[in-house]
Amino acid sequence: QGIAEAQFSLGKMYYEGQGVRQDYAEAARWYLKAAEQGDPVAQNNLGVAYAKGQGVRQDPVQAEQWYRKAAEQGYAQAQYNLGVMY
């Protein structure tokens, strides 16, 4: 139904293998849905996926873009991750 919080939670479940088989690609798919709605934690986690190549093709440009979106919303972990990239 497009609820970002639920989409993020599904992404986290797939990323960590909580109650489901661990599947980074499925995690990234759900994180993207939440991230596109502005969820800063999902944006950061999607950045991590791109930085590490977990479930998506490794892409530092995409990682930076998602970290920046979350960082601009004040999400401290994304601000840190963005700083580490630089």
NORGINOR-V288101 format. One line per field, one symbol per residue. phi: phi as a letter, one per 20 degrees, with the letter a starting at -180 (. if undefined). burial: b if it has 24 or more other ideal C-beta (glycine too) atoms within 12 Angstrom, else e. A space follows every 50 residues. Layout:
# NORGINOR-V288101
phi = ???
burial = ???
This chain:
# NORGINOR-V288101
phi = .negffffffgfgffememcfgbfffffffgggfffenffffffffgfgf femdncfgbfffgfffgfgfffenffffffgfffff
burial = eeebeebbbbbbebbeeeeeeeebebbbbbbbbbbeeebbbbbbbbbbbb beebbbeeeeebbbebbbbbbeeebeebeebbeeee
